[in-house]
């Protein structure tokens, strides 16, 4: 039997909307066959420039489903046919952890409450399952001698390794500067290497938006969920500081060289380095 439900998403956390706008959207569910439920997701005014993943959680009675969204502009996918009498949905942003952004329901509102309590498990278990499937696929590829016949494997690997090589090159330039006993023009001495890092890694917009005349990138550790940020602060177009930040809570850490920078969705313990002298400087986070 044909059945359609339209769930209007209501924003629950304004931090993930574009500045001075309210995030809103809809989730359309249609049972138009005996075996499938089609899902369409449309969200507007979301801050899609910030780093992270967008997920949709769906609850159908006792059934819980998670789906990563590659787009917020009419994302579509199909599920095994579901009962649409009692439905809840939740839009999630995954950054350092899972944040609820918006929700909606038809029927019993407790469906959304259950989705909220289980959001981490629904997302991380799905991700782990997909990674396990990928590992099995990679084993298959490894056992298939001619799978990449005619392709330049060295070039493919080189492109994948180039990102992290740029970090290693910058680290080496950093060490050379101090080993030579230099005390001036630090940024000029490492400019080539640091620019390569900025090209290879994605911009980190939460800090770019926080500081005027700044640029930050997020650098994820290989085979780990951890990351750090690297950035520069300018004054009238001149690089004044190089910044190194670790995402963390304010409590539980103390170091005279680090400054805690409040920010949304996560704060950072930040190290500021003078671009001229290369020395660590006690810079107030409100620079």
N, C-alpha and C positions, 0 to 999 in steps of 0.2 A: 504494500500500500504506500502511495506517495505521501511523504511528510516533509515539511520544511520548518526549520527554526532559525530565527535571526536573533543573535545575542549582541546587544550594543555594549561595547567595552566602556567601562567607567574608570577614569584615571584614579589610582590610589597612591601614586608616588610621583610628584611633579618633577623630581630631579632628572627624569629620563625624557622629558619633553623639550622641544626647542624653547629657547629663551622667550619668556613672555607669552607662551602659547600653552594650550591645554591639549594633551594627547587624547585622542578618541579613535574609535574604530568599530568594526563589526566582525562577527564570526558567523558565517552562513553554513548551516548544516542541512543537507538534503538527502533523504532516502528515496531515490528514484529507480531503484532496482531491487531485486530480491536478495542481493548478496553484498551490496556496498552502500556506504555513506560517503557522500562527497563533502569536502570541507573547503571553504574559501575564507581567507583572512585578509582584511584590509585595515591598515592603521595609518593615521595621519598625524602630523606634528610631532613625531618621535625624533629624538636626537640620534640619527643613524650614523653620525660622524664619529661618535665616541666608540672606543674599542670595546669589544665584547660580542656575545652571541644573543640572539633573540629566540625564545622558545615559546610554544603554546602548549599549555596543559589542558586536557579535557577530561571531564568526569561524567560518565554515563551510569548513574546509579552506583553500583559497586565497581564498575570498570574505570581504570585510570590509564590515560594515554598521554605520552609526551612526544612532541615533534619540534625539531629545530627548524626555524624559518630562514630560508635563504634571502627572502625579500619580505617587506611589509606591504608591498603594493600588489594586492590580489594574489597572494600565495595560495596555491591549490594543491590538495592531495586527497587520497582516497583511503578510507578505513573499511574494515569488515563492518557489515551492517550493524548499527547500534539502535537501541531504544531511545527515542528523543523526548520521552515524557518528562524526564528529570535530568537536566543537563547543566553543567557548570563549566566555565572556561577561565583561564588565567594567563595573562601575558607576562612573561618572565624575561629579565635581562640578566645574563650571566657575565660577571666580571671577576672580581676576586671571590665573590660568592653569588648566590642566587637571590635576586631582588624581585619582589612582586611589583609590577608596573600598573596593571589594570585587571579588572575582573568583570564577569557577568554571569548570570544564571537564569534558567527557566525552571520553576518548580521549587525545590527545597534549597535554600541558601547554604545549608551545611555542606553541600557538595564542594563549594569553593573553600570552605574552611578546611576540609580534608585535603584538598589540593595544596593549600598553603603549608600544611604540616608535613606533607610528603614531597614537597617540590624538589629538595636536594636529591632524595632517593630516586625519584622519577627521572630526573635529568642525568645524574651521574651513572645510574645503572644502565640507562640507554646508551650513554657514551661509551661505557666500558664494554657493553655487548657489541657495539659497532667496531670498536678497536679490536676486539677478539676476532670478529669476522674478517677484518682487514688483515690481521696476522695470518689467518688461515689462507686468505687469498694470496698474500705475499709468499707463503710457503709453496703454494701452487705455481706461482710465477717462477720462483727459484728452481722448481723441478722441471720447468718447460724450457728446454734448451733454446729453441728458436722463437720464443715469444716476442722478443724485441729485435728480431732480424731486420736489418736495414736501418735501425735507429742508432744515433750517436749516444751511447750510454755515458761516455766520459763527459760529454757536454751537459747532459741532464744532471749528472752528479755534481758537476762543477757549479752549475747554477744554484743547486740546493745548498752547497757548502759555502758559497760566496758570502751569504749573509753573515754567518758566524766568523768567517775569516776576517771580515771587516772589523769585528769587535776585537779579535786577536791582534790585528794590525794596529788598532788604536791603543791597545794595552801596551804593545811593544814601543810605540812612539812615546807614550806616557813615561815608561821606564827609561828610555834613552835620554829624555829631557833632564830627569833628575840625576841620572848617572853622570851626565856631563857637567853637573853643577850649575846649570843655567838658572838665572833668576829674573829673566825678562822675556817678553814676547812668547809666552807659553802657547797661546792660541795659534799664533802664526806657525809655530813649530809642529803643531799637530793638526793643522787645518785640513790638509788633504785627507788624513785618516778619519777624522771625525765627520767630515762631510760624506764620506762613503757609508758610514754607519747610518746617517740620517736618510740616505737614499734607500738603503736596504731594508729598513724596518718601518712599520706603520706609525703615523703621527699619533700622539696621545693627547687628544683634544681636551680632556678635563683640565690639564695643567696649562695648555696653550690658551684656553679661555680665562684661566685665573690670572696669568701674568701678561701684561701688555708687552709687545715686542719680544715675544718668546717663541721658541720652537722646541718641542719634546717628542721623543719616540719611545715606544714600549719595546723592550727587548726580552723575549721569552727564553727561558733556559731550555735547551733541547731535552726531550724526554722528561720534562718536569712541568708542573702547573705553576711554578714560581716565575717571577719576572722582576725587572727593575726598569727605571726610566733614566734616560740621558737627555739633557737639554741645554739650551743656552738662553741667557737673558741679555737683551740689548738695551742700550741707552742712546737714543737718537741715531740708530743704525749701526752703532759700534758694539761689538761683543764685549760685555763686561764680566760675565760669570758663566762658568760651565757647572752644570748641576747634575748630581747623581742621587737618585731617590729609591728607597725601598718601601713598598707598601706595607703598612703595619698599623696596629693600634698604638695610641700614645703611651699607654701604660706598659711597663715591663721592659723598658729600654732607656738607657741614659748614657750620653756621651757628649763631652763638651764641644766636639766639633760638629755635631749634627743638630739640625733645627727641625722641630716637628711642624709640618705644613698641613694645616687643616684643609681638607678638600672633599668634594663629593664626586664619586660614591665612596672613595677610600682616601685616607690620609697617608702622608709619606714622611719618613725620616730622611731629611735632605742634607746633602753635603754640598756646600758652595765653594767653588774654586775661582780665585781671581784670574781672569783671562790674561792679564798682563804679566803678573809675577809667578803664576802657577801655585801660589800659596792658598791654603785653606783659610777662609775668612768667616768671621762671625757675622753672618748676614741675617737681618730680621726677615722673617718669612713674608712680610707684607711689602717687600720690595716692588 
